[in-house]
Amino acid sequence: MSLTNDDRLAVGILYRAFNEGNPQLLDDVLTDDWQDTPLAPGQQPGREGLKPMMAALSAAFANLKFEPQEITGQDGRAGVRLAFSGRHTGEWMGVAATGKSFSIAWFEFHHTKAGRITHTWHLEDWADWRRQIGVDDQAS
């Protein structure tokens, strides 16, 4: 069975929330007890814990964009390959703003129920981000 239209719509709205900087959209697509694995440093659990992370990303990155490259799955499960891009204009992960643009790979796996996301597992290529903004030596 393929990914349902409702689940595909929920996943799309999740990324739209980040792209628009609109945390209220999370209320429409994440369940009250949504789980995020792993939590970012300092992130509180649940849907409400994600909202300050959205603000932190927006403060650190101008032109922030989450672009799904591929969405695949079945009823109740969605796998997403994204490009996360922007310009580093604020402190992030202890790194002062560099003003440099970047685009990194981001992968997420969502469990869904009744057109809402119940759990998200994610993996981001922050090592490539550091390389692109010039923090880590490219020869390393």
GURONU-547453 format. One record per residue: residue number from 1; residue in three letters; x negated, y negated, z negated of N, C-alpha, C in turn. Coordinates in steps of 0.05 Angstrom, whole numbers. Example, Ala and Ser with C-alpha at 12.3 -4.5 7.8 and 13.67 -1.06 7.14 Angstrom:
BEGIN
+-------+--------+--------+--------+--------+--------+--------+--------+--------+--------+--------+
! milum ! vexvex !     nx !     ny !     nz !    cax !    cay !    caz !     cx !     cy !     cz !
+-------+--------+--------+--------+--------+--------+--------+--------+--------+--------+--------+
!     1 !    Ala !   -264 !    114 !   -156 !   -246 !     90 !   -156 !   -264 !     66 !   -156 !
!     2 !    Ser !   -257 !     45 !   -142 !   -273 !     21 !   -143 !   -258 !     -1 !   -157 !
+-------+--------+--------+--------+--------+--------+--------+--------+--------+--------+--------+
END
This chain:
BEGIN
+-------+--------+--------+--------+--------+--------+--------+--------+--------+--------+--------+
! milum ! vexvex !     nx !     ny !     nz !    cax !    cay !    caz !     cx !     cy !     cz !
+-------+--------+--------+--------+--------+--------+--------+--------+--------+--------+--------+
!     1 !    Met !    -17 !     24 !      0 !      0 !      0 !      0 !    -18 !    -25 !      0 !
!     2 !    Ser !    -11 !    -44 !     16 !    -28 !    -68 !     18 !    -20 !    -89 !     -3 !
!     3 !    Leu !    -37 !   -109 !     -5 !    -32 !   -132 !    -23 !     -6 !   -145 !    -17 !
!     4 !    Thr !     11 !   -150 !    -37 !     37 !   -162 !    -31 !     34 !   -191 !    -25 !
!     5 !    Asn !     54 !   -202 !    -11 !     54 !   -231 !     -5 !     53 !   -248 !    -30 !
!     6 !    Asp !     68 !   -240 !    -51 !     69 !   -255 !    -76 !     41 !   -255 !    -89 !
!     7 !    Asp !     28 !   -232 !    -89 !      1 !   -231 !   -101 !    -19 !   -247 !    -84 !
!     8 !    Arg !    -18 !   -246 !    -58 !    -35 !   -262 !    -41 !    -30 !   -292 !    -45 !
!     9 !    Leu !     -5 !   -300 !    -49 !      2 !   -328 !    -54 !    -10 !   -336 !    -81 !
!    10 !    Ala !     -7 !   -320 !   -101 !    -18 !   -326 !   -128 !    -48 !   -331 !   -127 !
!    11 !    Val !    -62 !   -313 !   -113 !    -91 !   -316 !   -110 !    -98 !   -342 !    -96 !
!    12 !    Gly !    -84 !   -348 !    -75 !    -89 !   -373 !    -60 !    -84 !   -397 !    -77 !
!    13 !    Ile !    -63 !   -397 !    -93 !    -57 !   -420 !   -111 !    -79 !   -423 !   -132 !
!    14 !    Leu !    -90 !   -401 !   -142 !   -112 !   -403 !   -161 !   -135 !   -420 !   -150 !
!    15 !    Tyr !   -143 !   -414 !   -126 !   -165 !   -429 !   -114 !   -157 !   -458 !   -106 !
!    16 !    Arg !   -132 !   -461 !    -99 !   -122 !   -488 !    -94 !   -123 !   -505 !   -119 !
!    17 !    Ala !   -118 !   -493 !   -142 !   -119 !   -507 !   -167 !   -147 !   -518 !   -172 !
!    18 !    Phe !   -167 !   -502 !   -166 !   -195 !   -512 !   -169 !   -202 !   -533 !   -149 !
!    19 !    Asn !   -194 !   -528 !   -124 !   -201 !   -547 !   -102 !   -188 !   -574 !   -107 !
!    20 !    Glu !   -164 !   -574 !   -118 !   -149 !   -599 !   -122 !   -155 !   -611 !   -150 !
!    21 !    Gly !   -168 !   -595 !   -167 !   -172 !   -604 !   -195 !   -146 !   -606 !   -210 !
!    22 !    Asn !   -128 !   -587 !   -205 !   -101 !   -588 !   -216 !    -97 !   -564 !   -235 !
!    23 !    Pro !   -104 !   -567 !   -260 !   -102 !   -544 !   -279 !    -73 !   -535 !   -283 !
!    24 !    Gln !    -53 !   -552 !   -278 !    -25 !   -545 !   -282 !    -17 !   -522 !   -264 !
!    25 !    Leu !    -30 !   -520 !   -241 !    -23 !   -497 !   -222 !    -30 !   -470 !   -235 !
!    26 !    Leu !    -48 !   -470 !   -254 !    -55 !   -445 !   -267 !    -31 !   -433 !   -282 !
!    27 !    Asp !    -14 !   -451 !   -292 !     10 !   -442 !   -307 !     29 !   -426 !   -289 !
!    28 !    Asp !     27 !   -432 !   -263 !     45 !   -418 !   -243 !     35 !   -391 !   -235 !
!    29 !    Val !      8 !   -386 !   -237 !     -3 !   -361 !   -226 !    -17 !   -343 !   -246 !
!    30 !    Leu !    -24 !   -353 !   -269 !    -38 !   -336 !   -289 !    -18 !   -329 !   -311 !
!    31 !    Thr !    -18 !   -304 !   -320 !      0 !   -297 !   -342 !     -9 !   -310 !   -368 !
!    32 !    Asp !      9 !   -312 !   -387 !      2 !   -324 !   -413 !    -22 !   -311 !   -426 !
!    33 !    Asp !    -24 !   -284 !   -422 !    -46 !   -269 !   -435 !    -68 !   -262 !   -415 !
!    34 !    Trp !    -71 !   -278 !   -394 !    -91 !   -273 !   -373 !   -119 !   -270 !   -386 !
!    35 !    Gln !   -134 !   -251 !   -376 !   -161 !   -245 !   -386 !   -182 !   -252 !   -364 !
!    36 !    Asp !   -204 !   -265 !   -372 !   -225 !   -273 !   -354 !   -250 !   -258 !   -364 !
!    37 !    Thr !   -263 !   -243 !   -346 !   -286 !   -227 !   -353 !   -309 !   -232 !   -333 !
!    38 !    Pro !   -332 !   -241 !   -341 !   -339 !   -250 !   -369 !   -331 !   -279 !   -373 !
!    39 !    Leu !   -328 !   -287 !   -398 !   -323 !   -315 !   -404 !   -349 !   -330 !   -400 !
!    40 !    Ala !   -346 !   -355 !   -390 !   -370 !   -372 !   -387 !   -379 !   -381 !   -415 !
!    41 !    Pro !   -404 !   -389 !   -418 !   -413 !   -399 !   -444 !   -395 !   -422 !   -454 !
!    42 !    Gly !   -384 !   -419 !   -478 !   -366 !   -439 !   -489 !   -337 !   -438 !   -480 !
!    43 !    Gln !   -331 !   -420 !   -462 !   -303 !   -417 !   -452 !   -287 !   -402 !   -472 !
!    44 !    Gln !   -263 !   -412 !   -478 !   -244 !   -399 !   -495 !   -228 !   -379 !   -478 !
!    45 !    Pro !   -217 !   -358 !   -491 !   -202 !   -339 !   -475 !   -175 !   -350 !   -465 !
!    46 !    Gly !   -163 !   -337 !   -446 !   -137 !   -343 !   -436 !   -136 !   -365 !   -416 !
!    47 !    Arg !   -112 !   -369 !   -406 !   -106 !   -390 !   -386 !   -114 !   -417 !   -396 !
!    48 !    Glu !   -108 !   -423 !   -421 !   -115 !   -450 !   -432 !   -145 !   -454 !   -435 !
!    49 !    Gly !   -160 !   -432 !   -438 !   -189 !   -433 !   -440 !   -202 !   -439 !   -413 !
!    50 !    Leu !   -188 !   -433 !   -391 !   -199 !   -439 !   -364 !   -196 !   -468 !   -357 !
!    51 !    Lys !   -176 !   -482 !   -367 !   -172 !   -510 !   -359 !   -196 !   -528 !   -366 !
!    52 !    Pro !   -208 !   -526 !   -389 !   -232 !   -543 !   -394 !   -255 !   -535 !   -375 !
!    53 !    Met !   -257 !   -510 !   -367 !   -278 !   -501 !   -349 !   -274 !   -514 !   -321 !
!    54 !    Met !   -249 !   -517 !   -313 !   -243 !   -530 !   -288 !   -253 !   -559 !   -289 !
!    55 !    Ala !   -248 !   -572 !   -311 !   -256 !   -600 !   -315 !   -287 !   -602 !   -315 !
!    56 !    Ala !   -300 !   -582 !   -328 !   -330 !   -582 !   -329 !   -341 !   -578 !   -301 !
!    57 !    Leu !   -330 !   -560 !   -285 !   -339 !   -556 !   -257 !   -335 !   -582 !   -241 !
!    58 !    Ser !   -312 !   -595 !   -244 !   -307 !   -619 !   -229 !   -326 !   -642 !   -237 !
!    59 !    Ala !   -334 !   -642 !   -263 !   -353 !   -663 !   -272 !   -381 !   -658 !   -262 !
!    60 !    Ala !   -388 !   -632 !   -258 !   -415 !   -625 !   -250 !   -419 !   -625 !   -219 !
!    61 !    Phe !   -397 !   -621 !   -204 !   -400 !   -618 !   -176 !   -380 !   -635 !   -160 !
!    62 !    Ala !   -391 !   -653 !   -144 !   -374 !   -669 !   -126 !   -368 !   -651 !   -102 !
!    63 !    Asn !   -346 !   -657 !    -89 !   -338 !   -642 !    -65 !   -335 !   -612 !    -70 !
!    64 !    Leu !   -329 !   -605 !    -95 !   -326 !   -577 !   -103 !   -305 !   -563 !    -85 !
!    65 !    Lys !   -313 !   -540 !    -76 !   -294 !   -525 !    -58 !   -298 !   -495 !    -62 !
!    66 !    Phe !   -275 !   -482 !    -66 !   -274 !   -453 !    -67 !   -261 !   -444 !    -41 !
!    67 !    Glu !   -276 !   -431 !    -24 !   -265 !   -422 !      2 !   -265 !   -392 !      4 !
!    68 !    Pro !   -241 !   -380 !      1 !   -239 !   -351 !      5 !   -248 !   -343 !     33 !
!    69 !    Gln !   -267 !   -325 !     35 !   -277 !   -315 !     60 !   -262 !   -289 !     68 !
!    70 !    Glu !   -254 !   -275 !     47 !   -240 !   -249 !     52 !   -223 !   -243 !     27 !
!    71 !    Ile !   -198 !   -235 !     32 !   -181 !   -226 !     10 !   -171 !   -199 !     19 !
!    72 !    Thr !   -175 !   -179 !      2 !   -167 !   -152 !      8 !   -155 !   -139 !    -17 !
!    73 !    Gly !   -140 !   -119 !    -13 !   -129 !   -105 !    -37 !   -105 !    -88 !    -31 !
!    74 !    Gln !    -92 !    -82 !    -53 !    -67 !    -66 !    -52 !    -49 !    -77 !    -73 !
!    75 !    Asp !    -25 !    -68 !    -74 !     -6 !    -77 !    -94 !    -18 !    -76 !   -122 !
!    76 !    Gly !    -20 !    -99 !   -135 !    -31 !   -100 !   -162 !    -61 !   -106 !   -165 !
!    77 !    Arg !    -75 !   -106 !   -142 !   -104 !   -110 !   -142 !   -112 !   -127 !   -118 !
!    78 !    Ala !   -129 !   -147 !   -123 !   -140 !   -163 !   -101 !   -170 !   -167 !   -105 !
!    79 !    Gly !   -185 !   -164 !    -84 !   -213 !   -170 !    -83 !   -218 !   -194 !    -66 !
!    80 !    Val !   -234 !   -213 !    -76 !   -238 !   -238 !    -61 !   -268 !   -243 !    -59 !
!    81 !    Arg !   -277 !   -249 !    -34 !   -304 !   -258 !    -29 !   -301 !   -288 !    -22 !
!    82 !    Leu !   -315 !   -305 !    -37 !   -313 !   -334 !    -34 !   -339 !   -346 !    -28 !
!    83 !    Ala !   -338 !   -370 !    -17 !   -360 !   -388 !    -16 !   -354 !   -411 !    -35 !
!    84 !    Phe !   -371 !   -416 !    -54 !   -367 !   -438 !    -73 !   -388 !   -459 !    -66 !
!    85 !    Ser !   -379 !   -483 !    -60 !   -397 !   -504 !    -51 !   -391 !   -530 !    -64 !
!    86 !    Gly !   -410 !   -548 !    -62 !   -407 !   -575 !    -72 !   -434 !   -589 !    -73 !
!    87 !    Arg !   -434 !   -611 !    -87 !   -459 !   -627 !    -91 !   -463 !   -630 !   -120 !
!    88 !    His !   -487 !   -624 !   -130 !   -493 !   -623 !   -158 !   -497 !   -652 !   -169 !
!    89 !    Thr !   -476 !   -663 !   -181 !   -476 !   -691 !   -189 !   -475 !   -695 !   -220 !
!    90 !    Gly !   -473 !   -673 !   -234 !   -472 !   -674 !   -263 !   -486 !   -650 !   -275 !
!    91 !    Glu !   -492 !   -652 !   -301 !   -506 !   -630 !   -315 !   -490 !   -604 !   -313 !
!    92 !    Trp !   -504 !   -582 !   -307 !   -491 !   -556 !   -306 !   -512 !   -535 !   -315 !
!    93 !    Met !   -504 !   -518 !   -334 !   -522 !   -497 !   -343 !   -549 !   -508 !   -352 !
!    94 !    Gly !   -549 !   -531 !   -364 !   -573 !   -543 !   -374 !   -590 !   -557 !   -353 !
!    95 !    Val !   -580 !   -559 !   -328 !   -595 !   -571 !   -306 !   -583 !   -599 !   -301 !
!    96 !    Ala !   -599 !   -620 !   -303 !   -590 !   -647 !   -297 !   -583 !   -649 !   -267 !
!    97 !    Ala !   -566 !   -668 !   -261 !   -557 !   -672 !   -233 !   -581 !   -676 !   -215 !
!    98 !    Thr !   -579 !   -662 !   -192 !   -600 !   -664 !   -171 !   -590 !   -679 !   -147 !
!    99 !    Gly !   -564 !   -681 !   -144 !   -553 !   -694 !   -120 !   -553 !   -676 !    -95 !
!   100 !    Lys !   -563 !   -651 !    -99 !   -566 !   -633 !    -76 !   -540 !   -617 !    -71 !
!   101 !    Ser !   -535 !   -612 !    -46 !   -512 !   -595 !    -38 !   -520 !   -566 !    -38 !
!   102 !    Phe !   -500 !   -549 !    -42 !   -505 !   -520 !    -43 !   -480 !   -505 !    -34 !
!   103 !    Ser !   -484 !   -480 !    -28 !   -461 !   -461 !    -23 !   -471 !   -434 !    -32 !
!   104 !    Ile !   -456 !   -422 !    -51 !   -464 !   -396 !    -61 !   -442 !   -375 !    -59 !
!   105 !    Ala !   -449 !   -350 !    -60 !   -430 !   -328 !    -60 !   -417 !   -326 !    -87 !
!   106 !    Trp !   -391 !   -319 !    -87 !   -375 !   -316 !   -111 !   -356 !   -293 !   -105 !
!   107 !    Phe !   -354 !   -274 !   -123 !   -337 !   -251 !   -119 !   -318 !   -249 !   -143 !
!   108 !    Glu !   -293 !   -243 !   -137 !   -273 !   -239 !   -158 !   -255 !   -216 !   -152 !
!   109 !    Phe !   -247 !   -203 !   -173 !   -228 !   -181 !   -171 !   -205 !   -187 !   -191 !
!   110 !    His !   -181 !   -187 !   -181 !   -158 !   -194 !   -197 !   -139 !   -171 !   -199 !
!   111 !    His !   -127 !   -168 !   -223 !   -104 !   -150 !   -226 !    -80 !   -169 !   -227 !
!   112 !    Thr !    -59 !   -160 !   -214 !    -35 !   -176 !   -211 !    -10 !   -160 !   -219 !
!   113 !    Lys !     10 !   -175 !   -227 !     36 !   -162 !   -234 !     58 !   -183 !   -229 !
!   114 !    Ala !     77 !   -176 !   -212 !    100 !   -193 !   -207 !     91 !   -221 !   -196 !
!   115 !    Gly !     71 !   -221 !   -179 !     62 !   -246 !   -167 !     46 !   -264 !   -185 !
!   116 !    Arg !     35 !   -253 !   -207 !     18 !   -269 !   -225 !     -7 !   -253 !   -231 !
!   117 !    Ile !    -28 !   -267 !   -237 !    -54 !   -255 !   -242 !    -56 !   -249 !   -272 !
!   118 !    Thr !    -63 !   -224 !   -279 !    -64 !   -216 !   -307 !    -93 !   -214 !   -317 !
!   119 !    His !   -112 !   -209 !   -299 !   -140 !   -205 !   -307 !   -157 !   -211 !   -283 !
!   120 !    Thr !   -180 !   -224 !   -288 !   -199 !   -231 !   -268 !   -227 !   -223 !   -277 !
!   121 !    Trp !   -241 !   -209 !   -260 !   -270 !   -203 !   -263 !   -284 !   -219 !   -242 !
!   122 !    His !   -307 !   -231 !   -248 !   -321 !   -247 !   -229 !   -351 !   -245 !   -231 !
!   123 !    Leu !   -364 !   -251 !   -209 !   -393 !   -251 !   -208 !   -402 !   -274 !   -188 !
!   124 !    Glu !   -419 !   -292 !   -198 !   -428 !   -314 !   -182 !   -458 !   -312 !   -178 !
!   125 !    Asp !   -468 !   -322 !   -156 !   -497 !   -321 !   -150 !   -510 !   -347 !   -160 !
!   126 !    Trp !   -513 !   -350 !   -186 !   -524 !   -374 !   -197 !   -554 !   -376 !   -192 !
!   127 !    Ala !   -568 !   -353 !   -188 !   -596 !   -354 !   -181 !   -600 !   -368 !   -154 !
!   128 !    Asp !   -582 !   -362 !   -135 !   -584 !   -376 !   -109 !   -578 !   -406 !   -112 !
!   129 !    Trp !   -559 !   -412 !   -129 !   -553 !   -441 !   -135 !   -578 !   -455 !   -144 !
!   130 !    Arg !   -592 !   -443 !   -164 !   -616 !   -456 !   -175 !   -637 !   -459 !   -153 !
!   131 !    Arg !   -640 !   -439 !   -135 !   -659 !   -441 !   -113 !   -651 !   -464 !    -94 !
!   132 !    Gln !   -625 !   -465 !    -87 !   -616 !   -485 !    -68 !   -619 !   -514 !    -78 !
!   133 !    Ile !   -616 !   -518 !   -104 !   -619 !   -545 !   -115 !   -648 !   -551 !   -123 !
!   134 !    Gly !   -666 !   -532 !   -119 !   -694 !   -537 !   -123 !   -704 !   -533 !   -152 !
!   135 !    Val !   -688 !   -520 !   -168 !   -696 !   -515 !   -196 !   -717 !   -493 !   -198 !
!   136 !    Asp !   -712 !   -471 !   -183 !   -731 !   -449 !   -184 !   -747 !   -449 !   -158 !
!   137 !    Asp !   -773 !   -443 !   -161 !   -791 !   -441 !   -139 !   -781 !   -420 !   -119 !
!   138 !    Gln !   -780 !   -427 !    -94 !   -770 !   -408 !    -73 !   -788 !   -384 !    -69 !
!   139 !    Ala !   -813 !   -387 !    -78 !   -832 !   -364 !    -74 !   -829 !   -343 !    -96 !
!   140 !    Ser !   -815 !   -350 !   -117 !   -812 !   -331 !   -140 !   -796 !   -307 !   -132 !
+-------+--------+--------+--------+--------+--------+--------+--------+--------+--------+--------+
END
